[in-house]
Amino acid sequence: MAERILLYEPVHTGHHLKYVQLLLRAFTGRGRDVILASTEETFTSAEYATLLRARESLFTKVVVNVGAGSRRWEPWRHAWNLLTVAQRHGCDHVFLPFLDAYFRPLGVLSMLRPSMRRLRLEGILLDGGGSFDTAPRSLGDRMRRTIVQRVLARGLFHRVLFLDEVIHDSYVRHFGGTCSGLVLCPDPVEDEHSIPAAEFRARFGLRPEGKVLGVFGMIDASKGVDLLIDAFERHGPAAHEYLFFMGRHTPSVLEHIHRSRAASQIVSVDRFVTDDEMISGIHAVDVVGSLYPRHVTSASMVIRAAAAGKPVLGGDVGWTGRNVRRYELGRVCDPRNEASLLEGVRWAFHSPRVDPDKAALFARLNSVEHFTEVVCAGMT
């Protein structure tokens, strides 16, 4: 009898469905049945149409409804839905592409439903409340860590995969004796694209000879976009220097661009963009921005830039800061410090550089092939 795997992913924005696409590629064609459970909004989204609709023959769709109620309890309702769907469809294996929101409620509910202990529960934990080597930030943080400790100590998860080696190593030091399923996982990227750089620039209004600093994906304050706009304005860009934003924009970012005195040299594509457009864009710009003032874990744009051989202007925080330095992928700055960010912007337009050999090594370590090996390790 074929193994039945449930992929549960209720979010369609950002990288969520891209991970689903890569997991489907890893799991299907190996004598397994795959079920994808998500919301009606996901199955009607542009992201789903682009990334997954052509692959519908590879999996069974199940629509879930989280229902009304406080957003605080939404992860708990999703965790209950997940266990119910797994039981109803006779799944042996549950994999969550983004485990963070559901880790604690899923662990607690599994303890309350002993029949679910037979499930192979796995997922990718991006943060998990942060490194256990740092002091708790609040009483809530202390409580979350206590629940994580208890869930892992009870062995409810077959494997927990981490994209950040610092978080992974912290968990291993604290739980290695009681939980062997803590695995460091590549953050997979692809580099295939079809739009040549000159054609891309012409299509999106970028001058052929222009110097372009590009930011891709969700364009919002979490990526330091507002701070970057202000620094670009202070830089006083020359006529051939551009900021380029590609992806869905939040209203606050659109307003920030409109107010900027450098708005005429900010080119923005405010919509969902395909992988082909995004990767082609990374190849077409001169420098890729990944500033993230507070985001400490993996940032796929850094890996995509490395695969394209493009320098990165990165935030000097967590995973991005460590890897930009370690592999000489570009330059880091403190985006919350005006002088530091301004120096970074000037570097991006005047003297960007990347070590091509180290960037290629970094991209290979995070290849789709390596990701597939890790997520399929030990499976029947």
C-alpha positions as CSV (number, residue, x, y, z in Angstrom):
1,M,0.0,0.0,0.0
2,A,1.4,3.4,-1.0
3,E,2.4,5.8,1.7
4,R,0.0,8.7,2.1
5,I,1.6,12.1,2.8
6,L,-0.4,15.2,3.8
7,L,1.1,18.6,2.9
8,Y,-0.8,21.2,5.0
9,E,-0.3,24.8,3.9
10,P,-3.1,27.4,4.4
11,V,-1.0,30.4,3.3
12,H,-0.5,31.2,-0.4
13,T,1.6,34.4,-0.3
14,G,5.3,34.8,0.0
15,H,7.4,31.6,-0.4
16,H,4.7,29.3,1.0
17,L,3.5,27.7,-2.2
18,K,7.0,27.6,-3.6
19,Y,8.0,25.2,-0.8
20,V,4.9,23.2,-1.6
21,Q,5.9,22.9,-5.2
22,L,9.4,21.8,-4.3
23,L,8.1,19.2,-1.7
24,L,5.7,17.8,-4.3
25,R,8.6,17.4,-6.6
26,A,10.5,15.5,-3.9
27,F,7.6,13.3,-2.7
28,T,5.8,12.3,-5.9
29,G,6.8,9.6,-8.3
30,R,8.2,7.5,-5.5
31,G,5.2,5.3,-4.8
32,R,3.5,7.8,-2.6
33,D,0.1,9.5,-2.6
34,V,0.2,13.2,-1.7
35,I,-2.7,15.2,-0.4
36,L,-2.5,19.0,-0.3
37,A,-4.8,20.7,2.2
38,S,-5.3,24.4,2.0
39,T,-8.0,27.1,1.9
40,E,-10.3,28.1,-0.9
41,E,-8.5,31.4,-1.1
42,T,-5.3,29.5,-1.8
43,F,-6.7,27.3,-4.6
44,T,-8.1,30.4,-6.4
45,S,-5.0,32.5,-6.0
46,A,-2.6,33.7,-8.7
47,E,0.2,32.0,-6.8
48,Y,-1.5,28.6,-7.0
49,A,-2.4,29.1,-10.7
50,T,1.2,29.8,-11.5
51,L,3.0,27.3,-9.2
52,L,0.7,24.3,-8.8
53,R,-2.3,24.1,-11.1
54,A,-0.3,22.4,-13.9
55,R,0.8,19.8,-11.3
56,E,-2.7,18.9,-10.0
57,S,-2.5,15.3,-11.4
58,L,0.3,14.7,-8.8
59,F,-1.9,15.3,-5.7
60,T,-5.4,15.4,-4.2
61,K,-6.8,18.7,-3.2
62,V,-8.6,19.1,0.2
63,V,-10.2,22.4,1.1
64,V,-10.1,23.4,4.8
65,N,-11.9,26.3,6.5
66,V,-10.4,27.8,9.6
67,G,-13.7,29.4,10.5
68,A,-14.4,32.7,12.3
69,G,-12.8,33.7,15.6
70,S,-9.8,35.4,17.1
71,R,-6.6,35.3,15.0
72,R,-4.8,34.4,18.2
73,W,-6.5,30.9,18.1
74,E,-6.1,30.5,14.3
75,P,-3.0,28.3,14.6
76,W,-4.9,26.0,17.0
77,R,-7.9,25.7,14.6
78,H,-5.5,24.9,11.8
79,A,-3.7,22.3,13.9
80,W,-7.1,20.6,14.7
81,N,-8.0,20.7,11.0
82,L,-4.7,19.2,10.1
83,L,-5.1,16.2,12.4
84,T,-8.7,15.7,11.3
85,V,-7.8,15.7,7.6
86,A,-4.9,13.3,8.3
87,Q,-7.2,10.9,10.1
88,R,-10.0,11.2,7.5
89,H,-7.7,10.5,4.6
90,G,-5.7,7.7,6.2
91,C,-2.4,9.6,6.1
92,D,0.8,8.0,7.5
93,H,2.9,11.1,7.2
94,V,2.3,14.9,7.7
95,F,4.7,17.5,6.4
96,L,4.3,21.2,7.1
97,P,6.3,23.5,4.8
98,F,6.1,26.3,7.4
99,L,5.9,24.6,10.9
100,D,6.4,27.7,13.0
101,A,2.8,28.8,13.7
102,Y,1.6,25.2,14.2
103,F,4.4,23.6,16.1
104,R,3.2,24.2,19.7
105,P,-0.6,23.7,19.1
106,L,0.0,20.6,16.9
107,G,2.3,19.1,19.6
108,V,-0.3,19.8,22.4
109,L,-3.2,18.5,20.4
110,S,-1.3,15.4,19.4
111,M,-0.8,14.7,23.1
112,L,-4.6,15.0,23.6
113,R,-5.3,12.6,20.7
114,P,-3.2,9.5,21.4
115,S,-4.4,7.9,18.1
116,M,-2.4,10.5,16.2
117,R,0.9,9.4,17.7
118,R,1.3,6.9,14.9
119,L,1.7,9.8,12.4
120,R,5.1,10.7,11.1
121,L,5.0,14.5,11.9
122,E,7.6,16.6,10.2
123,G,8.1,20.2,9.1
124,I,10.4,23.1,8.4
125,L,10.9,25.4,11.5
126,L,12.2,28.7,10.4
127,D,12.5,30.4,13.8
128,G,10.8,28.4,16.6
129,G,10.9,31.4,19.0
130,G,14.6,32.0,18.3
131,S,17.8,30.6,19.6
132,F,17.7,29.0,23.0
133,D,21.2,30.5,23.6
134,T,19.6,33.9,24.1
135,A,17.6,35.1,27.1
136,P,13.8,35.0,26.8
137,R,12.5,38.3,25.6
138,S,9.3,38.2,27.7
139,L,7.1,36.0,29.8
140,G,5.3,34.8,26.7
141,D,8.6,33.9,25.1
142,R,9.5,31.9,28.2
143,M,6.2,30.0,28.1
144,R,6.6,29.3,24.3
145,R,10.0,27.8,25.0
146,T,8.7,25.6,27.8
147,I,6.1,24.2,25.4
148,V,8.7,23.6,22.7
149,Q,10.8,21.7,25.3
150,R,8.0,19.5,26.3
151,V,6.8,18.8,22.8
152,L,10.3,17.8,21.7
153,A,11.0,15.8,24.9
154,R,7.9,13.7,24.2
155,G,9.2,12.8,20.7
156,L,6.0,13.9,18.9
157,F,7.9,15.0,15.8
158,H,9.8,12.5,13.7
159,R,11.9,15.3,12.3
160,V,12.2,19.1,12.6
161,L,14.1,20.7,9.8
162,F,15.9,24.0,10.2
163,L,17.0,26.5,7.5
164,D,19.3,28.4,9.9
165,E,22.3,26.6,11.3
166,V,22.4,28.9,14.4
167,I,18.8,27.9,15.4
168,H,19.5,24.3,14.5
169,D,22.7,24.2,16.6
170,S,20.9,25.8,19.5
171,Y,18.2,23.2,19.5
172,V,20.7,20.4,19.2
173,R,22.6,21.6,22.3
174,H,19.4,21.8,24.3
175,F,17.5,18.8,23.0
176,G,20.1,16.5,21.3
177,G,20.0,14.0,24.1
178,T,16.2,13.6,23.9
179,C,15.4,14.3,20.2
180,S,17.6,13.0,17.4
181,G,15.3,14.3,14.6
182,L,16.7,17.8,14.5
183,V,18.0,18.3,10.9
184,L,19.8,21.2,9.1
185,C,18.1,21.7,5.8
186,P,19.1,23.6,2.6
187,D,16.9,26.6,1.7
188,P,16.3,25.5,-2.0
189,V,16.6,27.9,-4.9
190,E,16.3,27.5,-8.7
191,D,18.1,29.6,-11.2
192,E,16.5,28.7,-14.5
193,H,14.9,31.7,-16.3
194,S,13.9,32.7,-19.8
195,I,14.0,36.5,-20.0
196,P,17.4,37.9,-21.1
197,A,18.7,40.8,-19.0
198,A,18.3,43.4,-21.9
199,E,14.8,42.2,-22.6
200,F,13.8,42.3,-19.0
201,R,15.1,45.9,-18.6
202,A,13.3,47.0,-21.7
203,R,10.1,45.4,-20.5
204,F,10.1,47.0,-17.1
205,G,11.4,50.5,-17.9
206,L,15.0,50.2,-16.8
207,R,17.6,51.9,-18.9
208,P,20.2,49.5,-20.5
209,E,23.1,51.4,-19.1
210,G,21.4,52.0,-15.7
211,K,22.8,50.9,-12.3
212,V,20.0,49.1,-10.6
213,L,19.6,48.0,-6.9
214,G,16.7,45.5,-6.9
215,V,14.4,44.1,-4.1
216,F,12.2,41.1,-4.9
217,G,9.3,39.3,-3.2
218,M,6.9,40.9,-0.7
219,I,7.8,44.6,-0.7
220,D,7.2,45.8,2.8
221,A,8.8,47.3,5.9
222,S,10.0,43.9,7.1
223,K,12.6,44.1,4.3
224,G,13.6,47.6,5.2
225,V,12.2,49.0,2.0
226,D,11.0,52.2,3.7
227,L,14.5,52.8,5.1
228,L,16.1,52.0,1.7
229,I,13.9,54.6,0.0
230,D,15.0,57.3,2.4
231,A,18.6,56.3,2.0
232,F,18.3,56.4,-1.8
233,E,16.9,59.9,-1.5
234,R,19.7,61.0,0.7
235,H,22.2,59.5,-1.7
236,G,21.0,61.9,-4.4
237,P,20.9,59.4,-7.2
238,A,22.5,60.2,-10.5
239,A,20.3,60.0,-13.6
240,H,21.4,56.4,-14.4
241,E,20.8,55.0,-10.8
242,Y,17.6,53.2,-10.0
243,L,15.8,51.4,-7.2
244,F,13.7,48.5,-8.5
245,F,11.0,46.8,-6.5
246,M,9.3,43.7,-7.8
247,G,6.4,41.9,-6.0
248,R,3.3,42.8,-4.1
249,H,3.6,46.2,-2.3
250,T,2.0,47.1,1.0
251,P,0.0,50.4,0.9
252,S,2.5,52.0,3.2
253,V,5.4,51.3,0.8
254,L,3.4,52.7,-2.1
255,E,2.7,55.9,-0.2
256,H,6.4,56.1,0.8
257,I,7.5,55.9,-2.8
258,H,4.9,58.6,-3.8
259,R,6.3,61.0,-1.1
260,S,9.9,60.4,-2.0
261,R,11.8,63.2,-3.8
262,A,13.6,60.3,-5.7
263,A,10.3,58.7,-6.9
264,S,11.1,59.3,-10.5
265,Q,14.0,56.9,-10.2
266,I,12.1,54.2,-8.3
267,V,10.7,51.6,-10.6
268,S,8.1,49.4,-9.0
269,V,6.2,46.3,-10.2
270,D,3.3,45.9,-7.7
271,R,1.8,42.5,-8.4
272,F,2.4,38.8,-7.9
273,V,5.4,37.9,-10.0
274,T,6.3,34.4,-11.4
275,D,9.5,32.6,-10.5
276,D,10.7,33.2,-14.1
277,E,10.2,37.0,-13.8
278,M,11.8,37.1,-10.3
279,I,14.9,35.1,-11.3
280,S,15.2,37.0,-14.6
281,G,15.0,40.2,-12.6
282,I,17.8,39.1,-10.2
283,H,20.0,38.4,-13.3
284,A,19.1,41.8,-14.8
285,V,19.9,44.1,-11.9
286,D,23.3,45.0,-10.6
287,V,22.8,44.4,-6.9
288,V,20.2,42.6,-4.9
289,G,18.9,44.1,-1.7
290,S,18.0,41.9,1.3
291,L,18.1,44.4,4.2
292,Y,15.7,42.9,6.8
293,P,16.2,45.0,9.9
294,R,14.9,42.3,12.3
295,H,14.5,39.1,10.3
296,V,17.2,36.7,11.6
297,T,16.6,33.5,9.7
298,S,17.1,32.4,6.1
299,A,16.4,34.8,3.2
300,S,16.1,33.1,-0.1
301,M,16.9,36.2,-2.1
302,V,20.4,36.1,-0.8
303,I,20.8,32.5,-2.2
304,R,19.1,33.4,-5.5
305,A,21.5,36.4,-5.9
306,A,24.5,34.1,-5.2
307,A,23.2,31.6,-7.8
308,A,23.0,34.5,-10.3
309,G,26.5,35.8,-9.3
310,K,25.0,39.1,-8.2
311,P,26.3,41.1,-5.2
312,V,24.0,41.5,-2.2
313,L,23.5,44.5,0.0
314,G,22.3,42.7,3.2
315,G,21.2,43.6,6.6
316,D,23.8,43.0,9.3
317,V,21.5,40.7,11.3
318,G,21.4,36.9,11.8
319,W,21.5,34.5,8.9
320,T,21.9,37.2,6.2
321,G,24.8,39.0,7.9
322,R,26.6,35.7,8.7
323,N,26.4,34.3,5.2
324,V,27.1,37.5,3.2
325,R,30.3,37.8,5.2
326,R,31.2,34.0,5.2
327,Y,30.8,33.6,1.5
328,E,31.8,37.1,0.5
329,L,28.5,37.7,-1.2
330,G,28.6,41.5,-1.1
331,R,28.3,44.0,1.8
332,V,26.3,44.2,5.0
333,C,25.1,47.3,6.8
334,D,22.8,48.3,9.6
335,P,19.6,49.4,7.9
336,R,18.4,51.1,11.1
337,N,21.5,53.4,11.1
338,E,21.3,56.2,8.6
339,A,25.0,56.5,8.0
340,S,25.6,52.8,7.7
341,L,22.7,52.3,5.2
342,L,23.8,55.3,3.2
343,E,27.3,53.9,2.9
344,G,25.8,50.6,1.8
345,V,23.7,52.3,-0.9
346,R,26.7,54.2,-2.2
347,W,28.7,50.9,-2.4
348,A,25.8,49.3,-4.3
349,F,25.9,52.0,-7.0
350,H,29.7,52.7,-7.1
351,S,31.7,49.6,-6.2
352,P,29.7,46.4,-5.7
353,R,31.6,43.1,-5.8
354,V,31.0,39.4,-5.0
355,D,33.4,36.4,-4.8
356,P,32.0,34.3,-7.7
357,D,33.6,31.0,-6.6
358,K,32.3,31.3,-3.0
359,A,28.9,32.5,-4.2
360,A,28.6,29.4,-6.5
361,L,29.5,27.1,-3.6
362,F,26.9,28.8,-1.4
363,A,24.3,28.3,-4.2
364,R,25.2,24.6,-4.6
365,L,24.8,24.0,-0.9
366,N,21.2,25.3,-1.2
367,S,20.3,23.5,-4.4
368,V,17.0,21.8,-5.0
369,E,18.8,18.5,-5.4
370,H,20.4,18.8,-2.0
371,F,17.0,19.8,-0.5
372,T,15.3,16.8,-2.0
373,E,18.0,14.5,-0.5
374,V,17.5,15.9,3.0
375,V,13.7,15.9,3.0
376,C,13.5,12.4,1.6
377,A,16.2,10.9,3.9
378,G,15.0,7.8,5.7
379,M,11.7,7.6,3.9
380,T,10.4,4.4,2.5
